[in-house]
Amino acid sequence: MGTFIVLLLVAGAAALAIRQMLKDKKAGKSLSCGGDCSRCAGCLPEQKTKTDHR
């Protein structure tokens, strides 16, 4: 019985985390993009600022 309760708690926490991530994605927030292209390795070179010396 204790295992089942722990399972429900972990599943509930995971569901809340996924829900928050989806909500943030819809709002334009993301862990993968902070909106600062000068510090982004995934941006195109023309999007980076001149102060970035990579």
NORGISUL-V29294 format. One record per run of one state. SS is the DSSP state (A for helix, B for strand, O for the rest). FROM is the first residue (numbers start at 1). TO is the last residue. If there is no record, write none. Layout:
ss:SS from:FROM to:TO
ss:SS from:FROM to:TO
This chain:
ss:O from:1 to:1
ss:A from:2 to:26
ss:O from:27 to:36
ss:A from:37 to:39
ss:O from:40 to:44
ss:A from:45 to:47
ss:O from:48 to:54
